[in-house]
Structure formats: C-alpha cells, structure tokens
Amino acid sequence: MHNLIKEVQEEHLNKEVPDFKGGDTVTVHYRIREGNKERIQPFQGVVLQVRGSDTTKTFTVRKISDGIGVERIFPLFSPNIEKIVVNKRGAVRRSRIFYLRGLQGKKSRIKEKRV
C-alpha cells in the first residue's frame, strides 16, 4: 500500500519546476475555471516561504494589489499551475520573510541578488 502511494506521488514529481526560495519574485501562471470556461491568470509577487517536501511542497506568494497585501498559497505540484517564472532573485538572510508583512513602501523592497 505504501509503495502504491509513493508511485502515484512520483508521477506528479516529474513536473519541471524552477529553483526558487524566499525573497525571490515569481510569476505563477495559474489555471482558473469559471463555469465551463478556463483561463490562465498570472499572479506575480514575492515568495514569503517554501515549506513541505516532495509532493506536499507549498509556497506562499505575496503581492500588493491596490494598496492591500494579498497572499496566496500554491501547492508546488498542482496540475492547475501552468508554469512558474522566476523574475528576480532576492538577497535576503532568512528563508521565511514574514517580516515583510509589517513593512510598507520603500522599506518593503528587497535587493536583487547579483549572479
């Protein structure tokens, strides 16, 4: 029984996923179904955290929309994610940057990591 679960999980792990971590700016192209219509909506923001392992891995993305902070948690291997694009690598000292929630304006900027 346990091997069967692992086999099903490994099928989902075959998806190509870019390497990113907290502080990076990403665009998640997410498939949305409204009734019988389907469209792809991009969600661009800063990754606050990446948690979990293997197929249960999730990541939280935060963006500012009309002056209001919007956070969304995506399962990394969700079939609804079309693609993930890393726009900018952030230079941060920790992997989970929840302190970003309390910052506004220029203080909430993250320096770009030079490659």
N, C-alpha and C positions, 0 to 999 in steps of 0.2 A: 504493500500500500504506500509506504513511504517513498519507494523508488518511482512509483507512478506519479506522485505529486512533483518530485524533482524533475521528471521528464517533461511534464507539462510546463513547469516553470522555465526550463531551459529553452523551450521553443520561443518563449517571449523574450528571452535574453539576447536573441540573435539580432535585435534591432540596433542599427548604428546610432550611437549616442555620443555627442562631443564631450570632451572632458571639461568640466567647469566646477567652480566651488563658490563659496560665499564671497560676495563683493563683486562678482562678475555681472555685467549687464548682458542679458539674454533676451531674445525674441522667441517666444513659444508660439508656433502656428498650431492652433487648437481647432479641431473639427467640432462644429456646433450643429445640432439638429433642432430645427424648429418645425414641428409638424412632420410633413413628409419632405421638407426642403433641407438641404445640407450646405453649409458654407464653412470656410476656414477663416478664423479670426485671429490676428496676431495679438499677443499680449507681451509688451516689452517692459522690462523693469530690472531691478537689482535682485540678485539671488541672496536671500537672507540666510538660508540654511539648506543643507543637503543631509537627509537622515535616512536610516534604514539600510538594508543590504539586499543584494540580489534582486529579486522581482518585487520586493516590497519597498524599494527605494523611492522616496518622495523628495521634492524640493519646493521651497516657498519663494515666490517672486513677488516683489513689492513695487508698485508704481504710484505716481501721483496723478490723479485724474480730477481736473477742475478744482485743485487745491485740497483734495481729500485723498488720503492714503488708502490704496486698495491692495490687499494681499490675496494671493491665490495659491493654493497648494496643489501641485500637479504630481500624479504618480508617474515616475520616470518612464516606465514601460507600458503606459496606457496606449491602447490602439487608437484613441482619439487624438493623440499628438501626431501631427503630420511631420513636423521637423522642429529642431531646436537650433538656433543660430546664436553663437557667442559673438556679441558686438564689441565688447570691451572687457579686458582683464583688469580687475580691480586690485589695487595694492592695499590689502587690509591685513591686520595682525592676528585676527581670530577667524575661526571657521563659521561661527554663528554671530551675525552682526545685528542683534535685536536692538542695540543702542540707536540704530538708525531711525527707529520709530519716534524717538523723542527729539530729533533734530529737524530743523526747518531751513529752507533757503540755501545759502551758500555753505552752511555748516554740514548739510547733508550730502555734499559732494564727496565722491570717492576718487582718489588719484588713480590714474591709469598706470598699470604696471608696464614698464619698458621691457620688451622682449629682446 
